Amino acid sequence: MNVKCLAVLCFFIVFFTPWVFAKDIVVAFSPYKPPYVIGKERRGLEVDIVREALALEGLTLKVDFFDRRYLRQAIKFDRTEAASGLKVLDDGLYYSDAYISFQNTIISRADDNIKLNAIGDLKGRRFAAWRGASQSLGREFNEASGNGTSLTYLEYDNQLIQNKMFWSHRIDLIVIDQFVFNWYQQRLSDSFITTDKITLHSLLPTKTLYHIGFKTKKNQEAFNAGLNKLKQSGRYDELRAQYLQPAKITPIYLYFDEQPPYLKSSHNGVYGLTATRAAEAFKTAELKFMWKRMPSNERTPLLKENNVKECLIGRYRKLTQEKYVRFTYPIYTDKPQVALSRKDNSLNASTLDNLFSDSKKVMLVKEAYSYGQYVDQMVKKNKPRRLMLAIDTAEMLLALSRRKADYMLIAPEEIEKTFDKVGLNIEDFNIHLLTDIPSGEQHNIVCSMAVGSEAIQKLNQAIQIQTSVE
C-alpha cells in the first residue's frame, strides 16, 4: 500500500468512524444498589445499560459516584455532565427516556405475622426505605412516613445498611426493590440468618420508572438513540437477564440449633466456639454458605437423603464409618472433662482412675451417651457405681444438686451455660480437674456427599490456616 492510499484510508477512519475518537461523558450514579449499581466494581445493570447505549453513539462513559441526595447538584456544580436514577422535574435538565424500572415492595418476616391492608398501616411501625422514597412513592407513603421525619421511619442511601437493619431485626419492614433485596439476602447469609420466610406486601405502585438527567440536549438525544438501538437489538434484555436472574451459585446450607457455648444465635447472626470457626473456614475457603436453623433430630437424616449441599457442626464420631458423609479436619477440640460435685460432699481424687476406684461414690450418667473413648474404657475397667438417667445435662445438674448422686462429668465449656439454665449457684459446687483425662471430643464440619471433595479440601486448607495462627 503506497503512502497516498494510506493517507486516504486514515481520512475515512477519522471522519466516518466517530467512536475511534469517542468523547468521554461523566455520569453520576448512586453506588449502593446492587445489582443495578455495584459501586466497588463500577458495573451493574444501570451502569452497563448507560455505558453500552452511549457507546452506540460514539460516547464513552466515565462513572462517578454521589450520594443519592446530591445527584442533581453534581450537574449543577459542573462535577458531572449527567446523573442517573432521577425522576423528571422542571429544573432545566434534559431528561432521557425511561431506561430502568424498579419493582418496589414492602417486605416483613413471616414469623412477625404483620398484616398490612393499606400503605397507611405502615404508620407507627419500624420501617426503612432507600433515600428519597418518602418523596417518590406517592402521597399515602409520604403520610405514613411523616414526610420522611417519623421517628419509626429511616432512609438509607446505602442499601447494604438498610438490609442489615432488617436481618438484625432492628426494623420490622423494609421497603425495597425485590432484586436488590434478593441480592443482599444471598450475600448477607454468611453473617445473618437470612433463611427465615418472608412476606411480600404488594401495596406500592407496580413499577417506578427512572431517567437520566443531562446537562445538554445533544447528549440526551444521543443517549435516547443508543438506548433505542440497545432495546431493538435485544441486548437490553440480555443485560437484564444477566443481572436479574437468580444466583447460579447454590450455597451450602450450614444447619444449626442452639447449643451454647458452641452454637448460639442472635439477631446479629450465629456465633460460638464452633460456629465462629466454621464460618471463618467457609469464608477463607471462599465457599458460599447460608445459616439455617434445624432441630438436632432432623439434621442427620437430611444428610443421608443427600438431596442438597448441606453441613452440620459438632461431635459426630459415630458417623465416621458412614458412606453418606464427608468429614473435615477438626475445627475445635473440647477441653478435658472435669468432675462436678456438691461442696457438702467431699470428693478426693486427682485422677479419673482414683475417682472410679471409690466404690462408695455414685456417678451420675447420661443414658446412651459416650463420654469419649478414654472415659468409656475406664468405666469398663473400674466399673464405678452409676446412676443412669435419660435426661439432658441441665437436668443432670439439678439431679446432682438434689443428692441423687455424688458427681458427674462435664465439659468445662458447658459449665457456665448449664448453671445459668437451671439457676443454680456455681459456688455451691466443686470442680475437680482430673489429670489423666485427655482432651475431649473433636468437633468437625460434617457434610453430605453433595458437597464435593474439592470443597472439603478447601475447608481443610482453611482449617489448617486457622490452626497455624492459634
C-alpha positions as CSV (number, residue, x, y, z in Angstrom):
1,M,0.0,0.0,0.0
2,N,1.5,3.4,-1.1
3,V,1.6,6.5,1.0
4,K,-1.3,8.2,-0.9
5,C,-3.7,5.2,-0.3
6,L,-2.7,5.1,3.4
7,A,-3.5,8.8,3.8
8,V,-6.9,8.3,2.2
9,L,-7.7,5.4,4.5
10,C,-6.8,7.4,7.5
11,F,-9.0,10.2,6.3
12,F,-12.0,7.9,6.2
13,I,-11.3,6.3,9.6
14,V,-11.1,9.7,11.2
15,F,-14.2,11.2,9.6
16,F,-16.5,8.3,9.2
17,T,-15.8,6.2,12.4
18,P,-16.8,8.5,15.3
19,W,-16.2,6.0,18.0
20,V,-12.5,5.9,17.2
21,F,-12.2,9.3,19.0
22,A,-15.2,8.8,21.3
23,K,-16.0,11.7,23.6
24,D,-16.0,11.0,27.4
25,I,-19.1,11.8,29.2
26,V,-19.2,11.7,33.1
27,V,-22.4,10.3,34.5
28,A,-23.1,10.3,38.3
29,F,-24.6,7.1,40.0
30,S,-25.7,6.3,43.5
31,P,-23.2,3.5,44.3
32,Y,-25.1,1.3,46.8
33,K,-27.9,-0.5,45.0
34,P,-26.7,-3.8,43.5
35,P,-27.4,-5.5,41.1
36,Y,-28.3,-2.2,39.4
37,V,-25.1,-0.4,40.5
38,I,-22.2,-2.3,42.1
39,G,-20.1,0.6,43.2
40,K,-16.8,-1.2,44.1
41,E,-16.8,-2.9,40.7
42,R,-18.1,0.1,38.7
43,R,-20.6,-2.0,37.0
44,G,-24.2,-3.2,37.3
45,L,-27.4,-3.3,35.2
46,E,-27.8,0.5,35.2
47,V,-24.1,1.2,34.6
48,D,-23.9,-1.3,31.7
49,I,-27.1,0.0,30.1
50,V,-25.8,3.5,30.1
51,R,-22.3,2.5,29.0
52,E,-23.5,0.5,26.0
53,A,-26.2,2.9,24.9
54,L,-23.7,5.8,24.9
55,A,-21.1,3.6,23.1
56,L,-23.5,3.0,20.3
57,E,-23.5,6.8,19.7
58,G,-19.7,7.2,19.9
59,L,-19.6,8.3,23.6
60,T,-17.5,6.8,26.3
61,L,-19.0,6.5,29.8
62,K,-16.9,7.7,32.8
63,V,-18.5,6.7,36.1
64,D,-18.7,8.9,39.1
65,F,-20.5,8.3,42.4
66,F,-22.5,10.6,44.6
67,D,-24.9,10.2,47.5
68,R,-28.4,10.0,46.0
69,R,-29.3,13.3,47.6
70,Y,-26.7,15.1,45.6
71,L,-27.0,13.7,42.1
72,R,-28.7,16.8,40.7
73,Q,-26.2,19.1,42.5
74,A,-23.4,17.2,40.8
75,I,-24.6,18.5,37.5
76,K,-25.4,22.0,38.8
77,F,-21.9,22.5,40.1
78,D,-20.2,21.0,37.0
79,R,-19.0,17.9,38.7
80,T,-20.7,15.7,36.1
81,E,-22.5,16.0,32.8
82,A,-25.4,13.8,33.7
83,A,-26.9,11.9,36.6
84,S,-28.8,8.6,36.7
85,G,-31.8,7.4,38.7
86,L,-33.8,10.6,38.6
87,K,-37.5,11.4,38.4
88,V,-38.4,14.1,35.8
89,L,-38.6,17.6,37.2
90,D,-38.9,21.0,35.7
91,D,-35.4,22.0,36.7
92,G,-33.6,22.8,33.4
93,L,-32.1,19.4,32.9
94,Y,-32.7,17.4,29.7
95,Y,-34.3,14.0,30.8
96,S,-33.8,10.8,28.9
97,D,-36.4,8.3,28.1
98,A,-37.0,5.9,31.0
99,Y,-34.0,3.5,30.9
100,I,-34.7,1.5,34.1
101,S,-37.6,0.5,36.3
102,F,-37.7,-0.6,39.9
103,Q,-40.2,-3.1,41.4
104,N,-40.6,-1.7,44.9
105,T,-42.3,-3.8,47.5
106,I,-42.8,-3.9,51.3
107,I,-41.2,-7.0,53.0
108,S,-41.6,-8.4,56.5
109,R,-40.5,-11.6,58.2
110,A,-43.3,-14.2,58.2
111,D,-42.8,-15.0,61.8
112,D,-43.6,-11.5,62.8
113,N,-47.1,-12.0,61.4
114,I,-47.5,-8.4,60.2
115,K,-50.8,-7.6,58.4
116,L,-50.9,-4.6,56.1
117,N,-54.2,-3.8,54.3
118,A,-53.1,-0.4,53.1
119,I,-50.0,1.7,52.9
120,G,-51.3,3.8,55.8
121,D,-50.9,0.8,58.1
122,L,-47.1,1.4,58.0
123,K,-47.6,4.4,60.2
124,G,-46.1,3.9,63.6
125,R,-44.2,0.7,62.6
126,R,-40.5,0.4,62.4
127,F,-39.7,0.5,58.7
128,A,-36.9,1.7,56.4
129,A,-36.5,2.6,52.7
130,W,-34.0,3.9,50.3
131,R,-33.1,7.6,50.3
132,G,-35.8,9.8,48.8
133,A,-38.5,7.1,49.0
134,S,-40.8,9.3,51.1
135,Q,-40.9,11.8,48.2
136,S,-41.1,9.3,45.4
137,L,-43.6,6.6,46.4
138,G,-46.8,8.6,46.5
139,R,-48.9,10.6,48.9
140,E,-50.0,7.7,51.1
141,F,-46.4,6.6,51.7
142,N,-45.3,10.1,52.3
143,E,-48.0,10.5,55.0
144,A,-47.2,7.1,56.6
145,S,-43.5,8.2,56.9
146,G,-44.4,11.6,58.3
147,N,-43.0,13.2,55.2
148,G,-39.8,11.3,56.0
149,T,-39.5,12.5,59.5
150,S,-41.3,9.9,61.6
151,L,-39.2,8.5,64.5
152,T,-40.1,5.0,63.4
153,Y,-39.0,5.6,59.7
154,L,-35.5,5.6,58.3
155,E,-34.0,6.2,54.9
156,Y,-30.6,5.0,53.7
157,D,-28.5,5.9,50.7
158,N,-26.5,2.7,51.3
159,Q,-28.9,-0.2,50.9
160,L,-26.4,-2.6,52.5
161,I,-27.1,-0.9,55.8
162,Q,-30.9,-1.0,55.1
163,N,-30.7,-4.8,54.6
164,K,-28.5,-5.3,57.7
165,M,-31.1,-3.4,59.7
166,F,-33.8,-5.7,58.5
167,W,-31.9,-9.0,59.1
168,S,-30.7,-7.9,62.5
169,H,-34.4,-7.2,63.5
170,R,-33.8,-3.5,64.1
171,I,-36.6,-2.8,61.8
172,D,-39.8,-4.8,61.1
173,L,-40.4,-3.9,57.5
174,I,-38.1,-3.0,54.6
175,V,-39.2,-1.0,51.5
176,I,-37.0,-2.1,48.6
177,D,-36.8,-3.3,45.1
178,Q,-37.2,-7.1,45.0
179,F,-34.0,-7.7,43.1
180,V,-31.9,-5.5,45.5
181,F,-33.4,-7.4,48.4
182,N,-32.6,-10.8,46.8
183,W,-29.1,-9.7,46.1
184,Y,-28.4,-8.8,49.7
185,Q,-30.3,-11.8,51.1
186,Q,-27.8,-14.1,49.4
187,R,-24.7,-12.0,50.2
188,L,-25.5,-11.5,53.9
189,S,-26.3,-15.1,54.5
190,D,-22.9,-15.9,56.0
191,S,-23.3,-13.2,58.6
192,F,-27.0,-13.2,59.4
193,I,-29.8,-15.7,59.4
194,T,-31.4,-14.8,56.1
195,T,-33.3,-18.1,55.5
196,D,-36.3,-17.0,57.5
197,K,-39.5,-17.0,55.5
198,I,-40.6,-13.5,54.3
199,T,-44.0,-12.0,53.5
200,L,-44.4,-9.6,50.5
201,H,-46.9,-6.8,50.9
202,S,-47.7,-5.7,47.4
203,L,-49.2,-2.3,48.1
204,L,-46.8,0.0,46.2
205,P,-47.1,1.0,42.5
206,T,-46.2,-1.8,40.2
207,K,-43.1,-0.1,38.8
208,T,-41.2,3.1,39.3
209,L,-39.5,4.5,36.2
210,Y,-36.2,6.4,36.3
211,H,-34.4,8.7,33.8
212,I,-31.0,10.2,33.3
213,G,-30.8,14.0,33.6
214,F,-28.4,15.5,31.1
215,K,-26.8,19.0,31.1
216,T,-27.1,19.2,27.3
217,K,-29.8,18.3,24.8
218,K,-27.2,16.9,22.5
219,N,-26.1,14.2,25.0
220,Q,-29.7,13.5,25.9
221,E,-30.6,12.8,22.3
222,A,-27.5,10.7,21.8
223,F,-28.4,8.5,24.8
224,N,-32.0,8.1,23.7
225,A,-30.9,7.0,20.3
226,G,-28.4,4.5,21.7
227,L,-31.0,3.2,24.2
228,N,-33.4,2.6,21.4
229,K,-30.8,0.6,19.4
230,L,-29.9,-1.3,22.6
231,K,-33.5,-2.4,23.0
232,Q,-34.2,-3.2,19.4
233,S,-31.1,-5.4,19.2
234,G,-32.1,-7.5,22.2
235,R,-29.0,-6.5,24.1
236,Y,-31.1,-4.6,26.7
237,D,-33.0,-7.8,27.6
238,E,-29.7,-9.7,27.7
239,L,-28.3,-7.3,30.3
240,R,-31.5,-7.6,32.4
241,A,-31.3,-11.4,32.3
242,Q,-27.6,-11.3,33.2
243,Y,-28.1,-9.2,36.4
244,L,-31.6,-10.1,37.5
245,Q,-31.7,-13.8,37.1
246,P,-31.4,-15.9,40.3
247,A,-27.9,-16.6,41.5
248,K,-26.3,-19.6,39.8
249,I,-24.1,-20.5,42.7
250,T,-26.0,-22.8,45.1
251,P,-25.0,-22.1,48.7
252,I,-24.1,-24.8,51.2
253,Y,-26.7,-24.8,54.0
254,L,-25.0,-24.8,57.4
255,Y,-27.5,-26.3,59.8
256,F,-27.5,-25.2,63.4
257,D,-29.6,-25.3,66.6
258,E,-28.9,-23.6,69.9
259,Q,-26.1,-25.4,71.7
260,P,-24.2,-22.8,73.7
261,P,-21.3,-22.2,74.1
262,Y,-20.7,-23.9,70.7
263,L,-23.6,-22.6,68.7
264,K,-25.6,-19.6,69.7
265,S,-27.7,-17.3,67.7
266,S,-28.9,-13.7,68.0
267,H,-30.4,-11.1,65.7
268,N,-26.8,-10.4,64.5
269,G,-26.2,-14.0,63.3
270,V,-24.7,-17.3,64.6
271,Y,-21.6,-17.4,66.7
272,G,-19.9,-19.6,69.4
273,L,-16.8,-21.8,69.9
274,T,-17.5,-23.9,66.8
275,A,-19.9,-21.7,64.9
276,T,-17.4,-18.8,64.5
277,R,-14.6,-21.2,63.4
278,A,-16.8,-22.9,60.9
279,A,-18.0,-19.6,59.4
280,E,-14.3,-18.4,59.2
281,A,-13.3,-21.6,57.4
282,F,-16.1,-21.2,54.8
283,K,-15.1,-17.6,54.2
284,T,-11.4,-18.4,53.9
285,A,-12.2,-21.2,51.5
286,E,-14.4,-18.8,49.5
287,L,-17.4,-21.1,49.7
288,K,-20.8,-19.6,49.8
289,F,-23.0,-20.8,52.7
290,M,-26.2,-19.9,54.5
291,W,-27.0,-20.5,58.1
292,K,-30.3,-22.4,58.5
293,R,-31.9,-23.4,61.8
294,M,-32.7,-27.1,62.0
295,P,-33.7,-29.2,65.1
296,S,-31.0,-31.7,66.0
297,N,-33.2,-34.7,65.4
298,E,-33.8,-33.7,61.8
299,R,-30.3,-32.8,60.7
300,T,-28.6,-36.2,60.3
301,P,-31.5,-37.7,58.3
302,L,-31.2,-34.8,55.9
303,L,-27.5,-35.6,55.3
304,K,-28.5,-39.2,54.5
305,E,-31.0,-38.1,51.9
306,N,-28.2,-36.3,50.1
307,N,-30.5,-34.0,48.1
308,V,-28.8,-30.7,48.6
309,K,-25.4,-29.3,49.7
310,E,-25.6,-29.2,53.5
311,C,-23.3,-29.5,56.5
312,L,-23.5,-29.8,60.3
313,I,-21.1,-28.8,63.0
314,G,-20.4,-30.9,66.1
315,R,-19.3,-34.2,67.6
316,Y,-20.3,-36.8,65.1
317,R,-17.7,-39.5,65.8
318,K,-20.3,-42.3,65.3
319,L,-20.8,-41.2,61.7
320,T,-17.1,-41.6,60.7
321,Q,-17.8,-45.0,59.1
322,E,-20.9,-43.9,57.2
323,K,-20.5,-43.6,53.4
324,Y,-23.1,-40.8,53.0
325,V,-21.0,-38.1,54.8
326,R,-17.7,-36.2,54.3
327,F,-15.7,-35.0,57.4
328,T,-13.4,-32.0,57.6
329,Y,-10.4,-31.7,59.9
330,P,-11.4,-30.9,63.5
331,I,-12.3,-27.2,64.0
332,Y,-12.4,-27.5,67.8
333,T,-11.4,-30.0,70.5
334,D,-13.2,-30.0,73.8
335,K,-11.1,-29.3,76.9
336,P,-10.6,-32.4,79.2
337,Q,-13.7,-33.2,81.1
338,V,-13.9,-32.4,84.8
339,A,-15.8,-33.8,87.7
340,L,-18.5,-31.7,89.4
341,S,-19.7,-32.4,92.9
342,R,-21.6,-30.5,95.7
343,K,-19.4,-28.7,98.2
344,D,-21.0,-30.5,101.1
345,N,-19.9,-33.9,99.6
346,S,-16.2,-34.4,99.9
347,L,-14.5,-35.9,96.8
348,N,-10.8,-36.5,97.0
349,A,-9.4,-37.7,93.6
350,S,-6.9,-36.2,91.3
351,T,-7.4,-38.7,88.5
352,L,-10.3,-40.5,86.9
353,D,-8.7,-43.8,87.9
354,N,-8.8,-42.8,91.6
355,L,-12.4,-41.5,91.3
356,F,-13.7,-44.6,89.7
357,S,-12.0,-46.8,92.2
358,D,-14.0,-45.3,95.1
359,S,-16.9,-47.8,95.3
360,K,-18.8,-45.6,97.7
361,K,-19.3,-42.7,95.3
362,V,-22.1,-42.7,92.7
363,M,-21.5,-41.3,89.3
364,L,-24.5,-39.6,87.5
365,V,-24.5,-40.8,83.9
366,K,-26.5,-39.7,80.8
367,E,-28.1,-42.8,79.3
368,A,-26.9,-44.0,75.9
369,Y,-24.2,-41.3,75.9
370,S,-20.5,-41.7,75.1
371,Y,-18.1,-39.7,77.3
372,G,-15.2,-40.4,74.9
373,Q,-13.0,-43.4,74.3
374,Y,-10.8,-43.0,77.4
375,V,-13.6,-42.5,79.9
376,D,-15.7,-45.3,78.4
377,Q,-12.7,-47.7,78.7
378,M,-12.1,-46.6,82.3
379,V,-15.8,-47.3,83.1
380,K,-15.4,-50.9,81.7
381,K,-12.2,-51.3,83.7
382,N,-13.2,-50.0,87.1
383,K,-16.9,-50.5,87.0
384,P,-17.8,-47.5,89.2
385,R,-21.3,-47.2,90.7
386,R,-23.5,-45.3,88.3
387,L,-27.0,-43.9,88.2
388,M,-28.1,-43.7,84.6
389,L,-30.8,-41.2,83.7
390,A,-32.3,-40.3,80.3
391,I,-32.1,-36.6,80.8
392,D,-30.0,-33.7,79.4
393,T,-27.0,-32.0,81.1
394,A,-29.0,-29.3,82.8
395,E,-31.4,-31.9,84.3
396,M,-28.4,-33.9,85.4
397,L,-27.1,-30.9,87.3
398,L,-30.4,-30.5,89.1
399,A,-30.4,-34.2,90.0
400,L,-26.9,-33.8,91.4
401,S,-28.0,-30.8,93.5
402,R,-30.8,-32.9,94.9
403,R,-28.3,-35.6,96.0
404,K,-29.3,-38.3,93.5
405,A,-25.6,-39.0,93.0
406,D,-22.2,-37.8,94.2
407,Y,-20.6,-36.4,91.0
408,M,-21.0,-36.1,87.3
409,L,-18.5,-35.5,84.4
410,I,-19.0,-32.4,82.3
411,A,-17.0,-30.4,79.6
412,P,-15.7,-27.2,81.1
413,E,-17.1,-25.2,78.2
414,E,-20.6,-26.3,79.2
415,I,-20.5,-25.4,82.9
416,E,-21.4,-21.7,82.8
417,K,-24.4,-22.1,80.4
418,T,-25.7,-25.1,82.3
419,F,-25.7,-23.3,85.7
420,D,-27.3,-20.3,84.0
421,K,-30.0,-22.5,82.5
422,V,-31.1,-24.1,85.8
423,G,-30.5,-21.1,88.1
424,L,-28.1,-22.8,90.5
425,N,-25.1,-21.1,92.2
426,I,-21.8,-22.4,90.9
427,E,-20.2,-21.5,94.3
428,D,-22.2,-24.4,95.9
429,F,-20.2,-26.9,93.8
430,N,-16.6,-28.0,93.4
431,I,-14.9,-28.5,90.1
432,H,-12.3,-31.3,90.1
433,L,-9.5,-31.4,87.5
434,L,-8.6,-35.0,86.6
435,T,-5.0,-35.1,85.3
436,D,-5.3,-38.4,83.4
437,I,-8.2,-37.3,81.2
438,P,-7.0,-36.4,77.7
439,S,-8.5,-33.7,75.6
440,G,-12.2,-34.1,74.9
441,E,-14.0,-34.9,71.7
442,Q,-13.4,-33.2,68.4
443,H,-15.9,-31.1,66.6
444,N,-15.9,-31.3,62.8
445,I,-17.8,-29.9,59.9
446,V,-19.8,-32.9,58.5
447,C,-21.3,-32.6,55.1
448,S,-23.5,-34.6,52.7
449,M,-21.9,-36.2,49.7
450,A,-23.5,-33.5,47.6
451,V,-20.7,-31.2,48.9
452,G,-17.9,-32.3,46.7
453,S,-14.4,-33.4,47.8
454,E,-12.9,-30.3,46.3
455,A,-15.0,-28.2,48.7
456,I,-13.9,-30.4,51.6
457,Q,-10.2,-29.9,50.6
458,K,-10.7,-26.1,50.6
459,L,-12.3,-26.2,54.0
460,N,-9.4,-28.4,55.3
461,Q,-6.8,-25.9,54.0
462,A,-8.7,-23.1,55.7
463,I,-8.9,-25.0,59.0
464,Q,-5.1,-25.6,58.8
465,I,-4.6,-21.9,58.3
466,Q,-6.7,-21.2,61.4
467,T,-4.9,-23.8,63.4
468,S,-1.5,-22.5,62.5
469,V,-2.2,-18.9,63.8
470,E,-3.8,-20.0,67.1
